[in-house]
Amino acid sequence: MIFFGGVCQYISGIMEFVAGNTFGATVFSAYAGFNMAYAFIFIPSTGVLAAYSDPTTGKPLPELDQALALLVWAWFIISVIFTIAATRASWALLLTLAFFDLEALLLAVGYMTGNYQVMLASRGVGFVVAFCACKLFTFKSDWVVTKGIR
């Protein structure tokens, strides 16, 4: 499901590029790469989980959480850069990226510490991100309809 979301974001990035919005194309395509990379970790045929699993028990090793934390920390830094750049864009995009920054921060800290409550909080913030992204889409769709752009 996460991989499918990444594919959809990549298609959105291409559509933004065709529309002439290079910032939107960059943001959508970058987050598509993050979603697809994150999903690839959990696809069994890639062997990533097998590399971070105990060969005798099959349980994930503690290093898996640390590796996931490093991935999320890297994307947190990229996302903060996008958020700073979005200050010149719409308020809906700025809020979406700001809440995603908070979600990535909580997710990275949750993976590093192994604290379930922090991971749960990151998932809750993820719902806020989804709500803001939905509002962003609705705002952009309304703008296109009122301006008569097709």
DSSP file (Angstrom, degrees, kcal/mol; ACC not computed):
  #  RESIDUE AA STRUCTURE BP1 BP2  ACC     N-H-->O    O-->H-N    N-H-->O    O-->H-N    TCO  KAPPA ALPHA  PHI   PSI    X-CA   Y-CA   Z-CA
    1    1 A M     >        0   0    0      0, 0.0     4,-2.0     0, 0.0     5,-0.1   0.000 360.0 360.0 360.0 -41.0    0.0    0.0    0.0
    2    2 A I  H  >  +     0   0    0      2,-0.2     4,-1.9     1,-0.2     5,-0.1   0.898 360.0  52.0 -65.9 -38.5    2.8    2.4    0.8
    3    3 A F  H  > S+     0   0    0      1,-0.2     4,-2.2     2,-0.2    -1,-0.2   0.909 107.9  51.3 -63.8 -41.1    4.5    1.5   -2.5
    4    4 A F  H  > S+     0   0    0      1,-0.2     4,-2.4     2,-0.2    -1,-0.2   0.894 108.0  52.7 -62.6 -39.5    1.3    2.3   -4.4
    5    5 A G  H  X S+     0   0    0     -4,-2.0     4,-2.3     1,-0.2    -1,-0.2   0.881 108.0  51.7 -61.7 -38.2    1.1    5.6   -2.6
    6    6 A G  H  X S+     0   0    0     -4,-1.9     4,-2.2     2,-0.2    -2,-0.2   0.893 108.6  50.1 -65.3 -40.3    4.6    6.3   -3.8
    7    7 A V  H  X S+     0   0    0     -4,-2.2     4,-2.3     2,-0.2    -2,-0.2   0.919 110.8  49.7 -63.2 -43.0    3.7    5.5   -7.4
    8    8 A C  H  X S+     0   0    0     -4,-2.4     4,-2.2     1,-0.2    -2,-0.2   0.899 110.6  49.9 -63.3 -39.9    0.7    7.8   -7.1
    9    9 A Q  H  X S+     0   0    0     -4,-2.3     4,-2.3     2,-0.2    -1,-0.2   0.877 108.9  52.5 -65.9 -36.1    2.9   10.6   -5.8
   10   10 A Y  H  X S+     0   0    0     -4,-2.2     4,-2.1     2,-0.2    -2,-0.2   0.917 109.0  49.0 -65.4 -42.2    5.4   10.1   -8.6
   11   11 A I  H  X S+     0   0    0     -4,-2.3     4,-2.3     1,-0.2    -2,-0.2   0.901 110.6  51.6 -62.3 -39.9    2.6   10.4  -11.1
   12   12 A S  H  X S+     0   0    0     -4,-2.2     4,-2.5     1,-0.2    -2,-0.2   0.885 107.1  53.6 -62.7 -38.5    1.5   13.6   -9.3
   13   13 A G  H  X S+     0   0    0     -4,-2.3     4,-2.0     2,-0.2    -2,-0.2   0.899 108.7  48.5 -62.6 -40.8    5.0   14.9   -9.6
   14   14 A I  H  X S+     0   0    0     -4,-2.1     4,-2.4     2,-0.2    -2,-0.2   0.908 111.1  50.6 -64.8 -41.4    5.1   14.3  -13.3
   15   15 A M  H  X S+     0   0    0     -4,-2.3     4,-2.0     1,-0.2    -2,-0.2   0.892 109.7  50.3 -64.7 -38.8    1.7   16.1  -13.6
   16   16 A E  H  X>S+     0   0    0     -4,-2.5     5,-2.6     2,-0.2     4,-0.5   0.875 109.6  51.6 -65.9 -36.7    3.0   19.0  -11.6
   17   17 A F  H ><5S+     0   0    0     -4,-2.0     3,-1.0     1,-0.2    -2,-0.2   0.917 109.4  48.9 -65.7 -42.8    6.1   19.2  -13.9
   18   18 A V  H 3<5S+     0   0    0     -4,-2.4    -1,-0.2     1,-0.3    -2,-0.2   0.871 109.0  53.9 -63.3 -36.3    3.9   19.2  -17.0
   19   19 A A  H 3<5S-     0   0    0     -4,-2.0    -1,-0.3    -5,-0.2    -2,-0.2   0.588 121.0-110.5 -74.7  -9.5    1.8   22.0  -15.4
   20   20 A G  T <<5S+     0   0    0     -3,-1.0     2,-1.1    -4,-0.5    -3,-0.2   0.546  77.1 130.7  94.0   8.0    5.0   24.0  -14.9
   21   21 A N     >< +     0   0    0     -5,-2.6     4,-2.1     1,-0.2    -1,-0.2  -0.770  26.7 174.9 -96.4  92.7    5.1   23.8  -11.1
   22   22 A T  H  > S+     0   0    0     -2,-1.1     4,-2.4     2,-0.2    -1,-0.2   0.850  77.3  53.9 -70.3 -33.5    8.7   22.7  -10.5
   23   23 A F  H  > S+     0   0    0      2,-0.2     4,-2.7     1,-0.2     5,-0.2   0.946 111.3  45.5 -64.9 -46.1    8.5   23.0   -6.7
   24   24 A G  H  > S+     0   0    0      1,-0.2     4,-2.7     2,-0.2     5,-0.3   0.891 112.5  51.6 -62.1 -39.6    5.4   20.7   -6.7
   25   25 A A  H  X S+     0   0    0     -4,-2.1     4,-2.1    -9,-0.2     5,-0.2   0.904 112.1  46.5 -63.8 -40.9    7.2   18.3   -9.0
   26   26 A T  H  X S+     0   0    0     -4,-2.4     4,-2.3     2,-0.2    -2,-0.2   0.931 115.3  45.1 -67.0 -46.0   10.2   18.2   -6.8
   27   27 A V  H  X S+     0   0    0     -4,-2.7     4,-2.6     2,-0.2     5,-0.3   0.952 115.8  44.9 -65.5 -50.3    8.3   17.7   -3.6
   28   28 A F  H  X S+     0   0    0     -4,-2.7     4,-1.8     1,-0.2    -1,-0.2   0.925 116.1  46.7 -61.3 -44.3    5.9   15.0   -5.0
   29   29 A S  H  X S+     0   0    0     -4,-2.1     4,-1.9    -5,-0.3    -1,-0.2   0.883 112.4  50.4 -66.9 -37.5    8.7   13.1   -6.7
   30   30 A A  H  X S+     0   0    0     -4,-2.3     4,-2.0    -5,-0.2    -2,-0.2   0.939 112.2  45.4 -66.1 -46.7   10.9   13.2   -3.6
   31   31 A Y  H  X S+     0   0    0     -4,-2.6     4,-2.6     1,-0.2    -1,-0.2   0.810 108.6  58.4 -68.3 -27.2    8.3   11.9   -1.3
   32   32 A A  H  X S+     0   0    0     -4,-1.8     4,-2.6    -5,-0.3    -1,-0.2   0.919 105.8  49.5 -63.2 -42.5    7.4    9.3   -3.8
   33   33 A G  H  X S+     0   0    0     -4,-1.9     4,-2.5     2,-0.2    -2,-0.2   0.898 110.8  49.8 -62.7 -40.0   11.0    8.1   -3.6
   34   34 A F  H  X S+     0   0    0     -4,-2.0     4,-2.7     2,-0.2     5,-0.2   0.945 112.2  46.7 -62.7 -48.0   10.8    8.0    0.2
   35   35 A N  H  X S+     0   0    0     -4,-2.6     4,-2.2     1,-0.2    -2,-0.2   0.902 114.7  46.4 -63.1 -40.8    7.5    6.0    0.2
   36   36 A M  H  X S+     0   0    0     -4,-2.6     4,-2.4     2,-0.2    -1,-0.2   0.905 113.3  48.6 -69.8 -39.6    8.8    3.6   -2.3
   37   37 A A  H  X S+     0   0    0     -4,-2.5     4,-1.1    -5,-0.2    -2,-0.2   0.913 112.8  48.4 -64.1 -42.1   12.2    3.1   -0.5
   38   38 A Y  H  X S+     0   0    0     -4,-2.7     4,-0.7     1,-0.2     3,-0.3   0.894 113.0  48.1 -64.3 -40.0   10.3    2.6    2.8
   39   39 A A  H >X S+     0   0    0     -4,-2.2     3,-1.0    -5,-0.2     4,-0.6   0.885 103.5  60.9 -68.8 -38.3    8.0    0.1    1.2
   40   40 A F  H >< S+     0   0    0     -4,-2.4     3,-0.7     1,-0.3     8,-0.3   0.820  95.8  63.1 -58.9 -30.5   10.9   -1.8   -0.4
   41   41 A I  H 3< S+     0   0    0     -4,-1.1     8,-0.6    -3,-0.3    -1,-0.3   0.877 107.3  41.9 -61.1 -36.8   12.3   -2.5    3.0
   42   42 A F  H << S+     0   0    0     -3,-1.0    -1,-0.2    -4,-0.7    -2,-0.2   0.437  86.8 102.4 -96.1  -0.2    9.2   -4.5    3.9
   43   43 A I    XX  -     0   0    0     -3,-0.7     3,-1.7    -4,-0.6     4,-0.5  -0.762  68.3-144.4 -82.0 119.4    8.8   -6.4    0.6
   44   44 A P  G >4 S+     0   0    0      0, 0.0     3,-1.2     0, 0.0     6,-0.2   0.815  92.3  62.0 -58.6 -34.1   10.2   -9.9    1.4
   45   45 A S  G 34 S+     0   0    0      1,-0.3    -5,-0.0     2,-0.1    -3,-0.0   0.666  92.4  65.9 -70.6 -14.1   11.7  -10.5   -2.1
   46   46 A T  G <4 S-     0   0    0     -3,-1.7    -1,-0.3    -6,-0.2    -5,-0.1   0.769  96.9-138.5 -76.6 -24.0   14.1   -7.5   -1.6
   47   47 A G    <X  +     0   0    0     -3,-1.2     4,-1.8    -4,-0.5     5,-0.1   0.483  68.1 119.2  83.1   2.7   15.9   -9.3    1.2
   48   48 A V  H  > S+     0   0    0     -5,-0.4     4,-1.3    -8,-0.3    -7,-0.1   0.945  78.1  45.0 -67.4 -46.6   16.3   -6.2    3.4
   49   49 A L  H  4 S+     0   0    0     -8,-0.6     3,-0.2    -6,-0.3    -1,-0.2   0.879 111.2  54.4 -63.9 -36.1   14.3   -7.7    6.2
   50   50 A A  H >4 S+     0   0    0      1,-0.2     3,-1.2    -6,-0.2    -1,-0.2   0.868 105.6  53.2 -65.2 -34.5   16.2  -11.0    5.9
   51   51 A A  H 3< S+     0   0    0     -4,-1.8    -1,-0.2     1,-0.3    -2,-0.2   0.801 113.4  43.2 -69.4 -27.8   19.4   -9.1    6.2
   52   52 A Y  T 3< S+     0   0    0     -4,-1.3     9,-3.6    -3,-0.2     2,-0.3   0.020 101.3  92.0-105.9  26.2   18.2   -7.5    9.5
   53   53 A S  B <  S-A   60   0A   0     -3,-1.2     6,-0.1     7,-0.3     3,-0.0  -0.896  83.5-106.5-120.6 151.0   16.7  -10.7   10.9
   54   54 A D     >  -     0   0    0      5,-2.9     4,-2.6    -2,-0.3     5,-0.1  -0.611  27.8-142.0 -71.4 125.7   18.1  -13.4   13.2
   55   55 A P  T  4 S+     0   0    0      0, 0.0    -1,-0.1     0, 0.0    -4,-0.0   0.798  96.0  44.3 -64.2 -27.7   18.7  -16.5   10.9
   56   56 A T  T  4 S+     0   0    0      1,-0.1    -2,-0.0     3,-0.1    -3,-0.0   0.903 128.8  21.6 -84.9 -42.2   17.6  -18.9   13.6
   57   57 A T  T  4 S-     0   0    0      2,-0.1    -1,-0.1     0, 0.0    -4,-0.0   0.731  89.4-135.2 -98.5 -24.5   14.5  -17.3   15.0
   58   58 A G     <  +     0   0    0     -4,-2.6     3,-0.1     1,-0.3    -2,-0.0   0.467  57.1 138.6  82.1   0.4   13.6  -15.0   12.1
   59   59 A K        -     0   0    0     -5,-0.1    -5,-2.9     1,-0.1    -1,-0.3  -0.520  62.3 -98.8 -78.8 146.9   12.9  -12.1   14.4
   60   60 A P  B     -A   53   0A   0      0, 0.0    -7,-0.3     0, 0.0    -1,-0.1  -0.369  36.9-124.6 -64.7 141.8   14.1   -8.6   13.4
   61   61 A L    >>  -     0   0    0     -9,-3.6     3,-1.7     1,-0.1     4,-0.6  -0.464  22.6-111.0 -80.3 157.7   17.4   -7.5   14.9
   62   62 A P  H 3> S+     0   0    0      0, 0.0     4,-1.3     0, 0.0     3,-0.4   0.756 114.0  71.2 -60.8 -23.2   17.6   -4.2   16.9
   63   63 A E  H 3> S+     0   0    0      1,-0.2     4,-2.5     2,-0.2     5,-0.2   0.751  85.5  67.3 -65.7 -22.7   19.7   -2.8   14.1
   64   64 A L  H <> S+     0   0    0     -3,-1.7     4,-2.6   -12,-0.3    -1,-0.2   0.936 100.3  47.5 -62.9 -45.5   16.6   -2.7   11.8
   65   65 A D  H  X S+     0   0    0     -4,-0.6     4,-2.2    -3,-0.4    -1,-0.2   0.886 112.4  49.7 -62.9 -37.8   15.0    0.0   14.0
   66   66 A Q  H  X S+     0   0    0     -4,-1.3     4,-2.1     2,-0.2    -1,-0.2   0.894 110.9  49.3 -68.4 -38.6   18.3    2.0   13.9
   67   67 A A  H  X S+     0   0    0     -4,-2.5     4,-2.0     2,-0.2    -2,-0.2   0.905 112.0  48.5 -65.7 -41.0   18.5    1.6   10.1
   68   68 A L  H  X S+     0   0    0     -4,-2.6     4,-2.5     1,-0.2    -2,-0.2   0.883 108.8  54.3 -65.4 -37.2   14.9    2.8    9.7
   69   69 A A  H  X S+     0   0    0     -4,-2.2     4,-2.7    -5,-0.2    -2,-0.2   0.910 107.1  50.3 -62.7 -41.4   15.6    5.7   12.1
   70   70 A L  H  X S+     0   0    0     -4,-2.1     4,-2.2     2,-0.2    -1,-0.2   0.902 110.3  50.2 -63.7 -40.4   18.5    6.8    9.9
   71   71 A L  H  X S+     0   0    0     -4,-2.0     4,-1.9     1,-0.2    -2,-0.2   0.934 113.6  44.7 -61.3 -46.2   16.3    6.7    6.8
   72   72 A V  H  X S+     0   0    0     -4,-2.5     4,-2.1     1,-0.2    -2,-0.2   0.877 110.6  54.3 -69.3 -37.1   13.6    8.7    8.5
   73   73 A W  H  X S+     0   0    0     -4,-2.7     4,-2.1     2,-0.2    -1,-0.2   0.915 107.9  50.8 -61.2 -42.1   16.2   11.2    9.9
   74   74 A A  H  X S+     0   0    0     -4,-2.2     4,-1.9     1,-0.2    -1,-0.2   0.917 113.1  44.7 -62.3 -42.3   17.6   11.8    6.4
   75   75 A W  H  X S+     0   0    0     -4,-1.9     4,-2.5     1,-0.2    -1,-0.2   0.782 107.2  59.6 -74.8 -25.7   14.1   12.4    5.0
   76   76 A F  H  X S+     0   0    0     -4,-2.1     4,-2.3     2,-0.2    -1,-0.2   0.928 106.4  47.9 -63.0 -43.8   13.3   14.7    8.0
   77   77 A I  H  X S+     0   0    0     -4,-2.1     4,-1.8     2,-0.2    -2,-0.2   0.930 113.3  47.0 -62.9 -45.5   16.2   16.9    7.0
   78   78 A I  H  X S+     0   0    0     -4,-1.9     4,-2.1     1,-0.2    -1,-0.2   0.903 111.5  52.1 -61.8 -40.5   15.0   17.0    3.4
   79   79 A S  H  X S+     0   0    0     -4,-2.5     4,-2.5     1,-0.2    -1,-0.2   0.865 105.4  53.9 -66.4 -36.6   11.5   17.7    4.5
   80   80 A V  H  X S+     0   0    0     -4,-2.3     4,-2.4     2,-0.2    -1,-0.2   0.901 107.9  51.1 -63.6 -39.5   12.6   20.6    6.7
   81   81 A I  H  X S+     0   0    0     -4,-1.8     4,-2.1     1,-0.2    -2,-0.2   0.925 110.9  48.1 -62.0 -43.8   14.3   22.1    3.6
   82   82 A F  H  X S+     0   0    0     -4,-2.1     4,-1.8     1,-0.2    -2,-0.2   0.886 109.8  53.3 -62.6 -38.1   11.1   21.7    1.6
   83   83 A T  H  < S+     0   0    0     -4,-2.5     4,-0.4     2,-0.2    -2,-0.2   0.909 108.1  49.1 -65.3 -41.5    9.1   23.3    4.4
   84   84 A I  H >< S+     0   0    0     -4,-2.4     3,-1.1     1,-0.2    -1,-0.2   0.911 112.5  48.5 -62.8 -41.1   11.4   26.3    4.4
   85   85 A A  H >< S+     0   0    0     -4,-2.1     3,-1.1     1,-0.2    -1,-0.2   0.801 103.4  62.9 -68.2 -27.5   11.0   26.6    0.7
   86   86 A A  G >< S+     0   0    0     -4,-1.8     3,-1.7     1,-0.2     8,-0.2   0.519  75.0  89.7 -78.1  -3.5    7.2   26.2    1.0
   87   87 A T  G <  S+     0   0    0     -3,-1.1    -1,-0.2    -4,-0.4    -2,-0.1   0.760  89.8  49.6 -64.0 -20.5    6.9   29.5    3.0
   88   88 A R  G <  S+     0   0    0     -3,-1.1    -1,-0.3    -4,-0.2    -2,-0.2   0.462 107.7  67.5 -92.8  -2.4    6.5   31.2   -0.3
   89   89 A A  S <  S-     0   0    0     -3,-1.7     2,-0.1     1,-0.3    -3,-0.0  -0.043 102.7 -46.8 -98.4-157.0    3.8   28.7   -1.4
   90   90 A S     >  -     0   0    0      1,-0.1     4,-2.0    -2,-0.1    -1,-0.3  -0.332  44.7-121.7 -76.6 157.5    0.3   28.2   -0.1
   91   91 A W  H  > S+     0   0    0      1,-0.2     4,-2.6     2,-0.2     5,-0.2   0.832 112.1  58.0 -66.3 -32.5   -0.6   27.9    3.6
   92   92 A A  H  > S+     0   0    0      2,-0.2     4,-2.3     1,-0.2    -1,-0.2   0.909 107.9  45.3 -66.7 -41.1   -2.1   24.4    3.0
   93   93 A L  H  > S+     0   0    0      2,-0.2     4,-2.6     1,-0.2     5,-0.2   0.907 112.5  52.0 -67.0 -40.9    1.2   23.1    1.6
   94   94 A L  H  X S+     0   0    0     -4,-2.0     4,-2.5    -8,-0.2    -2,-0.2   0.925 111.6  46.1 -61.1 -45.2    3.2   24.7    4.4
   95   95 A L  H  X S+     0   0    0     -4,-2.6     4,-2.6     2,-0.2     5,-0.2   0.907 111.7  52.1 -64.3 -41.5    0.9   23.1    7.1
   96   96 A T  H  X S+     0   0    0     -4,-2.3     4,-1.9     1,-0.2    -2,-0.2   0.937 114.1  42.4 -60.3 -46.9    1.1   19.8    5.4
   97   97 A L  H  X S+     0   0    0     -4,-2.6     4,-2.3     2,-0.2    -1,-0.2   0.875 112.7  53.2 -69.7 -36.3    4.9   19.8    5.3
   98   98 A A  H  X S+     0   0    0     -4,-2.5     4,-1.9    -5,-0.2    -2,-0.2   0.922 111.5  45.4 -64.7 -42.9    5.2   21.2    8.8
   99   99 A F  H  X S+     0   0    0     -4,-2.6     4,-2.4     1,-0.2    -1,-0.2   0.855 110.9  53.8 -69.1 -32.8    3.0   18.4   10.2
  100  100 A F  H  X S+     0   0    0     -4,-1.9     4,-3.1    -5,-0.2     5,-0.2   0.891 105.2  54.7 -66.4 -36.6    5.0   15.9    8.1
  101  101 A D  H  X S+     0   0    0     -4,-2.3     4,-2.4     2,-0.2    -2,-0.2   0.934 109.9  46.5 -57.3 -45.6    8.2   17.3    9.7
  102  102 A L  H  X S+     0   0    0     -4,-1.9     4,-2.5     2,-0.2    -2,-0.2   0.903 112.5  50.1 -64.2 -41.0    6.7   16.6   13.1
  103  103 A E  H  X S+     0   0    0     -4,-2.4     4,-2.6     2,-0.2    -2,-0.2   0.932 111.9  47.0 -63.1 -45.3    5.6   13.1   12.1
  104  104 A A  H  X S+     0   0    0     -4,-3.1     4,-2.7     2,-0.2     5,-0.2   0.888 111.5  52.1 -64.3 -38.7    9.0   12.3   10.7
  105  105 A L  H  X S+     0   0    0     -4,-2.4     4,-2.4    -5,-0.2     5,-0.2   0.943 112.9  43.7 -61.8 -48.2   10.7   13.6   13.9
  106  106 A L  H  X S+     0   0    0     -4,-2.5     4,-2.6     1,-0.2    -2,-0.2   0.888 113.8  51.5 -64.9 -38.7    8.4   11.5   16.1
  107  107 A L  H  X S+     0   0    0     -4,-2.6     4,-2.4    -5,-0.2    -2,-0.2   0.920 111.3  46.6 -65.0 -43.7    8.9    8.4   13.9
  108  108 A A  H  X S+     0   0    0     -4,-2.7     4,-2.4     2,-0.2    -2,-0.2   0.919 114.6  46.6 -65.3 -43.4   12.7    8.7   13.9
  109  109 A V  H  X S+     0   0    0     -4,-2.4     4,-2.6    -5,-0.2     6,-0.3   0.899 111.7  52.8 -65.4 -39.2   12.8    9.2   17.7
  110  110 A G  H  X>S+     0   0    0     -4,-2.6     4,-2.1    -5,-0.2     5,-0.6   0.916 111.1  45.7 -62.2 -43.4   10.4    6.3   18.1
  111  111 A Y  H  <5S+     0   0    0     -4,-2.4    -2,-0.2     2,-0.2    -1,-0.2   0.904 114.5  48.5 -65.5 -40.3   12.6    4.0   16.0
  112  112 A M  H  <5S+     0   0    0     -4,-2.4    -2,-0.2     1,-0.2    -1,-0.2   0.903 122.9  31.0 -68.4 -40.2   15.7    5.1   17.8
  113  113 A T  H  <5S-     0   0    0     -4,-2.6    -1,-0.2    -5,-0.2    -2,-0.2   0.681  96.6-130.8 -92.6 -18.3   14.3    4.7   21.3
  114  114 A G  T  <5 +     0   0    0     -4,-2.1     2,-0.6    -5,-0.3    -3,-0.2   0.705  51.0 156.7  73.5  19.3   11.9    1.8   20.7
  115  115 A N     >< -     0   0    0     -5,-0.6     4,-1.7    -6,-0.3    -1,-0.2  -0.702  32.0-161.7 -84.6 116.0    9.2    3.8   22.5
  116  116 A Y  H  > S+     0   0    0     -2,-0.6     4,-2.5     1,-0.2     5,-0.2   0.853  87.7  58.0 -67.3 -35.5    5.8    2.6   21.4
  117  117 A Q  H  > S+     0   0    0      1,-0.2     4,-2.2     2,-0.2    -1,-0.2   0.878 106.3  49.0 -64.6 -37.0    4.0    5.7   22.6
  118  118 A V  H  > S+     0   0    0      2,-0.2     4,-2.1     1,-0.2    -1,-0.2   0.901 111.3  49.8 -68.5 -40.0    6.2    8.0   20.4
  119  119 A M  H  X S+     0   0    0     -4,-1.7     4,-1.7     2,-0.2    -2,-0.2   0.897 110.8  50.0 -63.3 -39.6    5.5    5.7   17.4
  120  120 A L  H  X S+     0   0    0     -4,-2.5     4,-1.9     1,-0.2    -2,-0.2   0.892 108.9  51.9 -65.6 -39.5    1.8    5.9   18.2
  121  121 A A  H  X S+     0   0    0     -4,-2.2     4,-2.3     1,-0.2    -1,-0.2   0.887 106.5  54.1 -63.6 -38.5    2.0    9.7   18.4
  122  122 A S  H  X S+     0   0    0     -4,-2.1     4,-1.6     1,-0.2    -1,-0.2   0.878 107.3  50.9 -64.4 -35.9    3.7    9.8   15.0
  123  123 A R  H  X S+     0   0    0     -4,-1.7     4,-1.2     2,-0.2    -1,-0.2   0.877 108.7  51.8 -68.3 -36.4    0.8    7.8   13.5
  124  124 A G  H  X S+     0   0    0     -4,-1.9     4,-1.1     1,-0.2     3,-0.5   0.911 109.4  48.5 -64.5 -41.9   -1.7   10.3   15.0
  125  125 A V  H  X S+     0   0    0     -4,-2.3     4,-2.3     1,-0.2    -1,-0.2   0.830 103.0  64.5 -66.3 -30.4    0.2   13.2   13.5
  126  126 A G  H  X S+     0   0    0     -4,-1.6     4,-2.3     1,-0.2    -1,-0.2   0.854  98.0  53.7 -59.9 -35.3    0.1   11.2   10.2
  127  127 A F  H  X S+     0   0    0     -4,-1.2     4,-2.3    -3,-0.5    -1,-0.2   0.879 107.3  50.7 -66.1 -37.0   -3.6   11.5   10.2
  128  128 A V  H  X S+     0   0    0     -4,-1.1     4,-2.7     2,-0.2    -2,-0.2   0.899 109.1  51.5 -65.5 -39.9   -3.3   15.3   10.5
  129  129 A V  H  X S+     0   0    0     -4,-2.3     4,-2.7     2,-0.2    -2,-0.2   0.923 110.0  49.0 -60.8 -44.5   -0.9   15.2    7.6
  130  130 A A  H  X S+     0   0    0     -4,-2.3     4,-2.1     2,-0.2    -2,-0.2   0.895 111.1  50.0 -63.6 -39.5   -3.4   13.3    5.5
  131  131 A F  H  X S+     0   0    0     -4,-2.3     4,-2.4     2,-0.2    -2,-0.2   0.929 112.2  47.1 -64.0 -45.0   -6.1   15.7    6.5
  132  132 A C  H  X S+     0   0    0     -4,-2.7     4,-2.5     1,-0.2    -2,-0.2   0.897 111.6  51.0 -64.2 -39.6   -4.0   18.7    5.5
  133  133 A A  H  X S+     0   0    0     -4,-2.7     4,-2.3     2,-0.2    -1,-0.2   0.880 109.6  50.8 -65.4 -36.9   -3.0   17.0    2.2
  134  134 A C  H  X S+     0   0    0     -4,-2.1     4,-2.5     2,-0.2    -2,-0.2   0.914 111.4  47.5 -64.8 -42.5   -6.7   16.4    1.5
  135  135 A K  H  X S+     0   0    0     -4,-2.4     4,-3.1     2,-0.2    -2,-0.2   0.880 109.6  54.3 -65.2 -37.3   -7.4   20.1    2.2
  136  136 A L  H  X S+     0   0    0     -4,-2.5     4,-2.5     2,-0.2    -2,-0.2   0.926 110.4  46.1 -61.2 -44.7   -4.5   21.0    0.0
  137  137 A F  H  X S+     0   0    0     -4,-2.3     4,-2.7     2,-0.2    -2,-0.2   0.919 114.2  47.8 -64.1 -43.5   -6.0   19.0   -2.9
  138  138 A T  H  X S+     0   0    0     -4,-2.5     4,-2.6     2,-0.2    -2,-0.2   0.908 112.4  49.4 -63.8 -42.0   -9.4   20.4   -2.3
  139  139 A F  H  X S+     0   0    0     -4,-3.1     4,-2.1     2,-0.2    -2,-0.2   0.923 113.6  45.5 -62.4 -44.9   -8.0   24.0   -2.2
  140  140 A K  H  X S+     0   0    0     -4,-2.5     4,-2.2     2,-0.2    -2,-0.2   0.896 112.9  50.2 -67.9 -39.6   -6.1   23.5   -5.4
  141  141 A S  H  X S+     0   0    0     -4,-2.7     4,-2.3     1,-0.2    -2,-0.2   0.914 111.1  48.8 -64.6 -42.1   -9.1   21.8   -7.1
  142  142 A D  H  X S+     0   0    0     -4,-2.6     4,-2.6     1,-0.2    -1,-0.2   0.884 110.5  51.6 -63.7 -38.3  -11.4   24.7   -6.1
  143  143 A W  H  X S+     0   0    0     -4,-2.1     4,-1.9     2,-0.2     6,-0.2   0.905 109.9  49.0 -65.1 -41.3   -8.8   27.2   -7.3
  144  144 A V  H  X>S+     0   0    0     -4,-2.2     5,-1.7     1,-0.2     4,-0.8   0.909 113.2  47.3 -65.1 -41.7   -8.6   25.5  -10.7
  145  145 A V  H  <5S+     0   0    0     -4,-2.3     3,-0.5     1,-0.2    -2,-0.2   0.921 113.5  46.4 -66.9 -43.8  -12.4   25.4  -11.1
  146  146 A T  H  <5S+     0   0    0     -4,-2.6    -1,-0.2     1,-0.2    -2,-0.2   0.817 114.2  47.9 -71.4 -28.9  -12.9   29.0  -10.1
  147  147 A K  H  <5S-     0   0    0     -4,-1.9    -1,-0.2    -5,-0.2    -2,-0.2   0.584 108.7-124.1 -85.6 -10.1  -10.1   30.2  -12.4
  148  148 A G  T  <5 +     0   0    0     -4,-0.8     2,-0.4    -3,-0.5    -3,-0.2   0.724  57.8 150.1  75.9  21.0  -11.4   28.2  -15.3
  149  149 A I      <       0   0    0     -5,-1.7    -1,-0.3    -6,-0.2    -2,-0.1  -0.710 360.0 360.0 -88.2 136.4   -8.1   26.3  -15.8
  150  150 A R              0   0    0     -2,-0.4    -1,-0.1    -3,-0.1    -5,-0.1   0.392 360.0 360.0-115.9 360.0   -8.4   22.8  -17.2
